Amino acid sequence: MKSKTSLLNRGILLNDLKRFTWIGAGYLLILLLSVPLKVFMLYSKSEDMIINNASAYLRILQFDTNAALLQVMSLIVVPVLTGLLLFRYLQDSQASDMLHTLPVKRETLYQTHVMAGIIFLFVPLILTALVTWALAAGLGIEHVNGTDILSWLAVSLLMNLLFFICSVAVGMITGMSTVQGVLSFILLLLPSGLSLLLLNNMSNYVYGLPHDFYYDNVTHLSPLIRLTENSIRSITAVEIVVYLASSIALYFLGRRLYRKRRLETAGDAITFDILRPVFKYGVTFCFMLLVGSYFYSNQGNMGWTYFGYFLGSLLAYFLAEILLNKSLQVFQLRRLKGYGIYCLVIIALLGLLHFDCAGYEKRLPDPVEVRSIYLDYSFYALKEKDNNIRTAVNVRDGVEYKYQPPVPAIFTEKDNIANIYALHQKIVANRLDGKEAYLAKRTNNDSQQICLAYELENGRHIYRQYEIAAQDYAAYLKPIYESREYKQLHNEILRINIADINLIEVSAAGINKNVRIIDPGLIAQAVGVLQSDVYERSYEEMTDMRPPWAHINISLKDHRSVDLGWEKSYDHFGKWLIALGAYNQARLLPDDIAYAIVDKSPDLNKQDTYKLPNQLDLQDLEEKPGILKITDPEKLELCLSNLRNYGNYNRGNMEQSAYSVVFLLKNGATFAGLLFEDDAPAFVKEHFAG
């Protein structure tokens, strides 16, 4: 029969609407339950001012998985399911043959089914937006306005279109519904998933690769993940254009594939011969990276990583062969040969990475071209400085709290740039040892992460990330840490406006004692002496592991606060408290302690972790032979001054410690800490040496 030329076929469209109306109806029901009903439920709790605020309403319209999990899941699953059901006939040979005997061109069939899918998805979304708007307007919910609802609708329509068209396009290259569903989600996750796997594995071979910097960037590549992050950062105009262009490209790709698809391929995992090796080796490569990453994260050993590569690739290769051939008879010489060639290619690629054939590890920018350098423990502050974070409003007190991104540690002073560059040169010079230690996971608690970002005069940026042993680079870190620029970047107390301060509160560690300062003159004095202490701190004091005497909270008029510790090296602040007569109320004193018990640290060959004793263990500890019990105030003060952090300690910390100390306070409370051999008081060493 003669084919009819038309964009849509009315009969096919009506048939789709009759057969699959339940999709749209079910989708509408889910959306009504998860959007307008949720809004009304919040409104009904208007007496609870914590619930009835702008952020609580907006989280529903911003796809926050904590507030709208059902909505987000439906926005992801229903479009893929719709594409699968509308083109389900292609996966059944009889249904496919019957439908394609009709006098309707394939393009018309394709376009008609796509239009039906768009109707099933878009109509419920539009109706939900209208109902939500009518509800908010009728109830007078001023926190939900038309702009918010239109934004929700636009993002929902865009994501539904992309997910649906992706499912349709995937359906053209497979003859199995299960594979279509799985591959659709894999394709939507592929940009992020594959990038993360590559970064995670390449960081084992390329020393200095800034994988943490790229992690967040590549997660945004997946529209699935990006949808769930919309509550934190709005989808940008560039992303909208990319997603829309991707939908259009996938639409035309799917239509072309439909024209070329052979009907007899229904039931095959992959319907195009040219794509079969792509599928086979793609699955093999991704699974190899996944299993290799798993073994490295658990074992921390490259030998296990290579075993993971072999195991993952072998299993994936032959499982793909079984799926493609629909037979277990795949263990043949020619297929083993194909796997062998794949292994040789991977070995060659790993060799290129391991031996840094591209010179990436040794590459440094020309110091003359460096405009500024970012140096910190992570890239977080650098990435957050330009992000548009949403504002939260607390209606309970009518105050709007705005997120304040951290100040990025970007150095522009010439001396600091020269010192950081010298540090980087030293790290590069020691790259072989550093790489070996990183791969063997031999870094201890002295190790620290160094993240660098160069901004060059031409606007280009260079990023690097290293794990180093701080003690090996102390001479290079010391001038950087002790510079005024470093301290101003890392200490908010140095950037604070005294006129903005309402209150300073000093809370003692380990006991219920505190000092509150509200007098403006005393506040100015306190900030002044604290700033002097911060500026005068040496590198050794800044890297000191001893806990502070107390916690200092500075409340500001803009409803923010600045937190810092009263470090044991802050002599000016301590003397100022003494002059004020508040010293005894600001910190734990020997007079607050009944006694302390000192014991040798345990043998770490017998246990990986050590839990410091508590009050329940105190009686048993007192009866232990050889322990040291302290009641003398001067000795208690020495122990307090040299005590390391409290809590549970891992092997890295305990290897450096020599003694554990338990303090029993006069109020009945206990706390414990560690004394290292280097700074333990002489009387403790003498007791355990005898």
N, C-alpha and C positions, 0 to 999 in steps of 0.2 A: 504493500500500500504506500501511497505517497505521503511523505512526512510533511507535517505542518510546521511552518516557521513562525515562532512566537517566543517572546521573552518568557511568558508564563502560560501554563495550560490550566484553564479554569477547572476542568474536571479533576485533574490530579490534585490541584490545590484544595478543592472542596473535599475530596477523599481524604487528604491528609488532615484537614480540619476536623472531619468527622471521626477519624480513627484515633487521633492523638490529642483531642481536646482536653483529655484528662491531664496531659502534661501542663498545659497552661493553667488549668483550674487548680491543680495541686501546687503549682509554683505560686500562684496568687495567694492561696491559703497560707502557705509557709511565710510569704513576705508580709501578709497582714498580721500574722501572729508575732513576727520578729521585728516589725517596725512600728506601725501605729499603735498596736496593742502594748508594746513595751513603753512607748511614750505615755500612753494613758496610765499604765501601771505606775510609772514614776510620778505622774501628776497626782494620782490618788494618794501618794505618800507625802503630800505637800506639807504636812505637819513636821516632817523630818527634814530640816533645812540642810542637812548634810547631803541628803539624796536629791532634793529639789534644787539643783543648780545647773548652770549652763553646760559644764563639762559632762555631767551625767547624761543629759539629753543628747549632746553632740556626739558622744562616743557611739551612740546607736547609729547616727548618720555618717560616722567616719570609719565604719567597718572595724571597730575595735573588737577583737576576738574575745576579750574578757567580758564585754557587755553585749555582744551580738554574734555569738558563735554560730547559732543556727542560721542566721542571715548570711554570714560569710560562707558557710559550708554550702548553702543552697545556691549562692551566686557562682560557686565554683563547679559544683557537681551537676546541677540541672542543665546548663548549656552543653556540657560534654555528653550527658545522657541523651539530650535532645538530638544532637548530631548523630549519635550512634543509632537511635531508634528510627529516625527518618530515612537513613540509608542502610537500614538493616537488611533490606532485600538484596543488596549487593553481596552479602556474605552467604546467601542461600542460592544455590544454582538454579533450582526450579523457579523460585520467585523472581530471580534476575532475568531468566529466559522469558518468562511470561510477560513481565512489565516491558521488556525491550522489544517485544513483538508489536506493541502499540505504535500507531503512526505518529510518534512524538520523538523529536530529535533529543539526543542525549543532553545537549546544552539546555533545552527547555525543561527536561526532567530535573536536571541539577538546579537550575535557577528557581523552579517552582518549589522544590523541597527546601531550598535555602530560605525562600520567602516565607514558607510555612513555619520554619523554625524561628525566624525573626519575629513573626507574629506571636508565637507561643511564648517567647521570652520578653519582648518589648511591651506588649499590652499589660501583663501583670505588673511590670515595673512602673509603667505610667499610672495605672490605677492606684497602686500603692502610694505613689508620690502625691496623687490628688487626695486620697483619703487622709494621709498624714497632714497635708496642708490644711484641709478642712477641719481636722481634729484640733490642730494647734491653734488655728484662727478661732474656732468655736469656743475653745476652753480658755483662750487668752494666754497661751503659753508663749511669752515673749522671747524665751530662750531659743525657740525653734522658729526661724523665719523662712521666707520663701527662698532666699539665697542658699541657705543650708540644704534645703530640700532639693533645689535644682542641682546643686553640686553633687548630692548623693545620686540623683537620677542620672546625671551625665556620666559619672564614673561607672555606675551600675550598667548602663546601656553599652558603654565602651567595652568594659570587661566581658560582659555577656556575649557581645558580638565577637570579640577576639577568641574566647574559649570555644564558642560554637563553631566558628569557621575553622579553627584549628582541628577540632574533632572531625569535621567534615573532610578536610584535606587529608588527614591521616586515614580516614576510612577509604580513600581512593587507592592507597598503597598496600592495604591488607585485606585479606579475605576472611578474617576471623574477628568476631565482635569483641571477644576478650582482649585480643591483641590491640584492637583499635582503641579501646578504653585505656589500656595501660600505656600505649604509645602516646596517646593524647596528653596525658598528665606528664609523661616523661619529656615530651617536646616542650611543654610549657615550663618545666623545671630545668630543662637542659642548659640554657645559657648560664644559669647560676650554678647548678649542680656540677656540670663539667668544669667550669672555671674554678670552683672551690676544690674539686679533686686535683686538678692540675696544680693549683697553688700549694695545696697541702703536700703534694708529692715533690714538686720542684724545690720547695724549701729545704728538703733533705739533701739536695745536690748543689744548689746555687747559694753559696754563703753570702748573706747580706740581702737576700730577696725580701722586700717589705710586704710579706704576705698579709700581715694584719691591716696594712693600709688598703690593700685591694679587696679584702674580705667583704667589707660593708658595701663597697662599690659594686662588686659582682653579684651580691645577693639582690640588688635592685634590678638586675637584668631580667629576673623572672617575674612575669606579671602576676603569678599566683602569690609570691611572697610580697610583691609590691602592694598588692591590694590590702593585705593584712597590716602593712605599715602606714597606710594612709592616715590612721589616727594620730601618728606621730609627725609625719611630714606629708603635706598635701602633694598629690600627683601634679607634676609640673606640666607646662604647656608643651615642652619638648617631648615628654613621655607620652602625652596625648597624641601628638603627631606621629610618633614612632609606633604606638599601638594601633592607631587607625591605618597607617600605611601598611603595617604587618597584616592586618585583617584583609585589606584590599589585595595585597600580594598573595596571601593564602587562598583567597576566594578564586582568583584567576588561575593559580596553580592547581587547585582542586578541580576546577572546570576542565582544564587541559588534560589532567590525569584521567578524569572520567571519560573523556573522548578516546584516550589511548588504551584504557583498561580493557583487557580481554575478559569476556564473560566466564570462560571456563576456569578462571583463577579463583572463583569463589571457594572458600575453604582453605586457601593457601595463606601461610603466615605473611608472605610478601608477594604482591601480585606482579611486580615488575622485575625482570631478571637482572637489570642493571643495578637495582637497589639491594639485591640479596647479599652481595659481598659487603656493601656499606653497612647493612644491618648486622651481619655476622661479626665483622671486625670492630664495628662500633660498640656492640655489646661486650665483646671480648676486652676491648681497651678500657671501657668504663668500669667493668667489674674487676679487672685487674687492679686499677687504681684504688677502687673501694676496698678490696680485701687487703692490699698492701698497706693502705693507711690504717686499717683496723689492727693489723699485726704490729705496726710500728707504734701506734698509740698505746697498745697494751704491753708490748715487750721492750720498746725503746732500743731496738737492736736492728741493724740493717740486714743481718742474716735472716731474721724472721721476716723482714720486709720483702726481701727477694723471694723467700718461700711463699709469701702471700701473693706476690706478683705471679709466680708460677701456678699456684693452686687456683687463684681466681681466674686467670686467663684460660687455663686448661678446662676448667668446669664450664665457663661461659662459652668457650669456642665450640665444644661438643654439644652442649645444650642447645645452642643456636642452630647447629647442624641438624640435630634431632627435630627441632621445631620446623626448620625450613623444609626438610625432607619427609617429615611425618613418618619417621622410621627410626628404629634403634640401630639399624645396620649402617652406621656412619663411621665405624672404626676401621677405616681403610687406608692404604698406603698413601694415596693421593691427598687425602684430607690431613693425614699426619704430616705430609710434606708442606701443606698450606700452613699448618700450625708452626712448623719448624721455621718457615720463612718469616712468619710474624714474630717469632722469638728473636731471630737474628736482627730484624729491624729495630725491635725494642732495645736489645742489648746495645746496638750502635747509638741509638738516641740517648740512652742512659750514660754511655761513655762520653758523648759530647757534652752532656750536662755536668758530669762528675769532674771532668778535666778542664772545665771552663774554656772550651775552645773559642768562645766568642769574646773572652776577656772581660766579662761582666764584673767578676769579683774584684779585679784589679783597677777597674775604671774609676777615676776620680775627676771631678770638674777642675778646670783651670782656676786656681785661687783668685786670679785677677778678675774673673768674670762673676764671682760670687757676690750677690747683693745682700743676702741674709741667709741664716741657717736656723732651722727649727731643730731643737734637741730636747727630747723628753723620754719618759719611760714607755710611752705609747703614742699613737697618732690620734688619740681621741680628741684632744683639744684642737688640733689642727683641722680635723674634719668637722667639728661642731661649730667653728667660728662663723661659718657662712650659712649654717642650716637655719631654716625658718621653723622653729619649734612652736607648736601650738600653745596658746595661753590657757591656763586653768583659772577658773573663778570660784571662790569660796563664798557662797551667799550667806553663810552662817554669820560672818562678821562684815559682809559687804566689801571685802578687800580682794583686790585682784593681784594674784601672785604670778609673776612672770618668770619663766625659766631664764636663768643667767648662764650662758655658755661659759666654759672655763677660758681663761686667758691663755692663748697659745704661746709657748716659750720660743718666740722667734727672736734670735739675736742679730743685732745690727751693728754693735760696736766692733771696731776693727780688731781690738785685742782678743775679744771673745771669738770672733770668726776665725782668727789665726789659731787660737787654742783648740777650738773644736775641730778645725781642719787637721791639726797635728794629731789629735786623738784618733781621727778617722784614718789617717795615714798609718798609725801604729796598729790599729785593728786590722787593716788590710795587710800589713806586713806580717802579722801573726795569723793570717787567715787559715793556714793549714792546720795549726794547732787548735784554733777556735772551732773550725769545722769538725775536726775529729771529736772534740769534747761535746759539741752540740749533738752530733749523730749518736754518740755513746751515752748521751744524757748524763754526763759526769759533772755537770754544773751543780754547785751546792748552794746553800743559802746566801753565800757571798755574791752569787751571780746576779746580774741585773740586765735588763733589756735596754738597749740604746736604739732610739728611733731618730733618724736624720732626714731632713727635707731641705735641700738646697734650692734657693731661688736665684737664678742667674740673671744677668743684666738684660739678656734677650727675652726674659719672661718664662724661660723653660724651667722645669723643676726636675730634680733628681732625688729619689727616695731610696733609703737603705735602712735595714733593720738587723741588729746583731744581739746575740746573747754573749755577754763577756763576764769574766771574773773581775769584779771591781778592784780587788787588791792588786791585780797585775797592772792596772791602769790608774792607780791612785795619783801618781805624779802628774798625769794628764788631766784628770778630773778635778784636782784640787784648785787650780787657778780659775776654772770655769765656775765651780760651786761657790767660791769665795768672792766672786765679782758682784758688784752692786746690781748689775743688770740681771744676773741669774736670780738673786734674792728678791728683786722687785717683781720679777715674773712669776715666782713660785710662792710668794707670801702676800696674801691679800691685805694683811695688816699694814704693809708698807704702801698700799695704794688707797687706804681708807681715808674718808673725809671725816674728821673728828666731829664736825657739826652735825653729821648724820647719825650719830650714835645716841641711842636711848639708854642703854644699860650694858654693863659688863658684869658677868657672873663668873666666879672662879669656884669650881666644884672639885673637892679633893677626891683623889683616887682611892678606892678601897674602903671609904668610910663616909658617913653622912655629915659632911662639913662643907660649908660654902660661904663665899663672901660676895655681896651684891654692891655694885658701885653705880650710883645714879647721879651724883653731883657732877655737873659739867666740868668743873675745874679738876676734880680727881680723875674723871674720865680722860681728860687731856693729858694729865700726868701719867696715867697708866699706859696709854697708847704710846706716849713718848719713850718711856723706859722699855716697853716691849719692842719698839722699833729699834732702839739702840742695841738690845740683846740680839735681835735677828741680824742686824748688820755686822755685829762683831763675832758671830758664830764662825768657827773654823770648819774646814772640810771634815775633820775627824769628829767634831761635835755634831755636824749635820748628818753623819752616817752612823752615829751612836745608836745602838739598839735599846738603850735603857728607856723604860717608859717614863712619861712626864710625871711631875709631882701632882699636877691637877689639870683639869680640862677648863679652858677659857672659852666662853661664849659671848660674842659681842652682838647685841641686837641693834639693828639699824631701823631708821624711820621708814624705809621703803618696805618693811616687813620681811627683810632678808636677815640673815645672820652670818657672822664670820666665826669660824671655829678654829682654834689652835690649841696647842698644849703649852703648859708652863714647864718647859724643858729644864732638866737639871743643870743645864749650862747657862740659864737665864739669871745671872747674878744680879743685874740691875733691878729686875722685877722683884726678886726675893728681898733685896735690901729696901726697896720702896714699900713692900708689904710690912716689913718690920717697922719702918718709920711710921706707917699708918696704924700700926697696932693690930693688924689683921692677919699676920703671918700664921699664927697658931690655928686660925679657923680656915685657912686656905689649903692645908695639906695634912697628910697623915704624919704623925709624930711618934717618936718612941714612947711617949707617955700614953698613947692610945693602944699600945701593944702589951699584952700580958707576957708573952714570950715567943721565941722562934726556935724552930728545930731545923738543923742543917744535917743533910745526909749526902753521901756520895751518889753521883748519878749512876743509873743502871748500866749493865753491860748490853750494848746495842747489838751484839752478835746474837743475842737471845730474843730480841724483839725489835720491830721496826718503828714502833711509836711508843711514847712514854707519856702517861697521864700523870700530871703533878698531883701529889696527895691533897686530900681535902679534910674537912673536920671529921668525917667518919673514919679516916685512916689515921687520925692523929694519935689515938691511944696506942694502936699497934706500933706506930712509928716511935713513940716515946720509949717503948719497951725494947726496941731494937738495939743490940749491942753496938757501941762505937759511935752513936749519934752525938751531935753537939747541941746542947740546949742553951739558949742565950736569953738573959734577962737584963743585962747591963745596957742602959740607954745609949751609951756611946757606940757600943758594938752593934746594937740594933740599927742605929743611924748609918753606920758603915755598910751594913747589909742592904738597907733600903736604898742607899746612894748608888750601889753597884749592881743592884738587882736587874736582871734582864726581863723581857716581856713575860706576862703571865699566860697561863692556859696550857693547852696540849701542844706538845712539840714533836716535830717529825725528826727523822734521822739526821737531816742536815744541821738542825739547830743543836740537837743533843750531842752530836759528835764533838762540838766545841765546848760544851758545858762540862763542869767538873762536879758541881754540887747543886742539890735542890734544897730550897728553903721554904718552910711552911710557917706562916705567921698566924698566931691566935690573938685576935683583938680582944680588948676588955669587954666589948659589947657582945662577944660570943661568935662573931664572924671570923672566917679564915680566908686567907688568900696565899698563893704560892708563886714562886718564880725560880729562876736559875741564876747561878753564879758561875761565870767562866773562869778558867784557871788564871788567865792573865790579869783579871781585875778583882779576884776574890781577896778579901781582907787577909792580912798576914796571920791573924789568930786562927782563922779557919784552916789555912794551909798547914799551920803548925799542928793543929789538933789531929788532922787526918794523916799527917806525915809520921806521927809517933807510933 
